[in-house]
């Protein structure tokens, strides 16, 4: 969740019993160090101890020399974060190898868990068999933010991957449009080892979204969440690998793009809107489950609520089975 999840949100999710990630995204070196420091402070973790959060990186940004990808990644490894999330790159294997090489040179031998995002069975097989990923993130078309244009629904994707990979392969966690404990329960019974929640945590005071963006999420319906390249053209963030677009709230920027308005005009209107923090122009990433969210809650409470709902539903299901 680049631009949404910083050190505060990641730390509070971990404190709640989940495992929090911060999104490196387009951060500067200084900003990246600062967010990791914030997380360490909230978690009250000694400077030399492992940091129980993860950091997510966009592969195509790591590949761009202007973005100092290797230095960004090195900062996280120096902080001994417990996981690295890699997605949307043309050469993720290079970065996986860099992580493993860094680990081998440490005085204290510890393995950083590598999460790889996939959107097809073939990608999952490569991540498991060739790259030796520690965790495979199966991302369905319902996911907010960027994802595959293949449009594969989450339940179909998870089922297909579980059927294709050997039982001794890495755990599969599901991502895409998830907002409550019922969603988590359904995926656990399907065979997933866990689930990833993104949009739900945008409605927490710890997220980096503005109050205007949060209010737009609260009032949005499910049909307002659409897949589009409009915001990438508007912001000129066009380095994504082929076959990737984004899911966010439909607004005038999307309308202009779909109508074929000149790109320079779309960009000008977007940047003018950004100055005013206008929700009808700026990007507000949101998954397909956005219509089911209606309140702002602390991140720690969200984790606890999802866990409680999931437990209640699984117990109820077990009771039904025991009555047969």
Buried (B, 14 or more C-beta within 10 A) or exposed (E): BBBBBBBBBBBBBBBBEBBBBBBBBEBEEEBBBBBBBBBBEBBEBEEEEBBBBBBBBBBBBBBEEEBBBEEBBBBBBEBBBBBBBBBBBEEBBBBBEBBEEBBEEEEEEEEBBBBBBBBBBEBBBBBBEEBEBBBBBBBBBBBBBBBBEEEBBBBEBBBBBBEBBEEEBBEBBBBBBBBBBBBBBBBBEBEBBBBBBBBBBBBBBBBBBEEEBBBBBEEBEBEBBBBBBBBBBBBEBEBBBEEBBBBBBBBBBBEBBEEEBEEEEBBEBBBEBBEEEBBEBBBBBBBBBBBBBEEBBBBBEBBBBBBEBBEEBBEEEEEEEEEE
